[in-house]
């Protein structure tokens, strides 16, 4: 009986060994490592957006007079843009049906503000956990931020 397929991690040495020992077998990278890379890429995008939000907030603070308070945008869940991006870290790792109510609301706001974070998580992406629901339900708002003064 010949080996038809070998599942590997992403190490180059494993690939060389498998090719030498089983030259006719198909080499398949295991899903865990591919999914891990995909999630790391999504997190890099989230962090980049967070740094942009921090810079935007710092510039707004510099522009305001010392006598005036800086105006910070706040979403309907009470998060500032910076908080939204910081607090969404773990929800991106979970499947939608495991989100709490506050995580669902935060995700709805996050994805409406940053669609590039949602797109890789949408079905039929085979790398992301299976989910019964997608997008915001009709009860969740996608409205933008309001403002308050510190």
N, C-alpha and C positions, 0 to 999 in steps of 0.2 A: 504494500500500500504506500503510495507516494504522498508526500506532504504537498497540499495544494495552496495553502494560505498560511502566512505567519503574521501574527499581530505583534507590533513592536512599539517601544516608546520612541522618542525622537532622537536618541543618541546615535551619532554616526557610527560608533564602534559596533553597536548592535546590528545596524544595517549591513555592515561589511561581513560580520560573522554569519548572519542569516543568508546572505547572498552566496557566501562560500560553501556553507553546509547544505543549503537548499536552493540551488541555482534556478530551478524552474518554478519555485513557489511564488505566489503573489505576496508582496509585502504590504501590509496595511498598518497605518499608524493608529494606535488605540484612541478611542474617542476622548478619554479623560484628558490626555495631553493637548489635543486639538482644542477642546472646550476650554481648558485652562488658558491657552494662548488667546483665544477669542475674548474671554472675560478680562484678561489683563489689558487687552487693547481697548475694550469699552471703558475700563477704569482709567486708562491714560487719557481718554477723551474727556471723561468727567473731571479729572484733576485739572486738565488744561482749561476747561470752562470755569472751574472754581478759581484758578489763578486770575483769569480775566475778570471775574466778578470782584475779586479782592482789589485788583488794580482800578477797576471802575469806581468802587466804593472809596478808595483812597484819593482818587482824583476829585470826586465829588466833595470829599471832606476838605481838600486843599482849596477848592473853588469857593466854598462858603466862607463868609466873614467869621472872624473869631467871636463876634457877638451873636451871630446866628447859629442855630443848630443845623447839622447836616440832615438832609431828608433821605431816608432809607426806604426803598420799596419793600413792601411786605405782601406776601401772597395770602389767600384766604385761609390757609392753614396756620398762619402766624409766622412762617419762615421768611427770613430775608433771602435774597438770591444766593448769598454766600452760605447760609444755613441749609437751604434746599439742596445745594450741591454736596455739602459735607454730610448731611444726614441721609442721603440717598445711596451711600456706598453699599450697605449690606442688602438693600432691597434688590439691587441689580444682580446679586448672586442667587436670589431665591426665585422659585417659580411663582407665578402670579397667584395661584390658588393658596399659597402659604403666606401671602402678605396680610398684615393686620389692616384694620380699617384706615389707620393713619398712614401706613405705608402705601396703601392703594391711592389715597388722596394725594400723597406726596408724589407718587409715580405719575399720576395724571397731570399734575402741574409740571413736573420735571419734563415729561415727554412733550407737553404742549410748548414748553419754552426751548427745549433742546431735542428736536426730532432725531438728530443723529445718534442719540443714545438709545432710542427705542427701535430704530430700524433693524439693527442686528438681532434684536430679541424677538422679532415678529415671526410667526409661523410663515412659511414652512421651513424655517432655518433648522436643519437637523442637528445643529450643535447645541442649541439651547434646550433647557428642560421643557417637556411637553406641558402645555397649559390649556385649560378648558375655555378660558376667557382671554380676550385681547382688548386693548384700548380702555377708555374710561366708560363706566356705565352712565346711563342717562342722569343718575342722581349726583354724579360728580361733576363739578364745574371745571372748565378749562380756562377760566378767565385769567387775565393778567394780574400784575401786582397792583396794590394800592400803595399809598405812601403814608409815612408817619415821620414826625420830627423827633430826634433824640433830645 
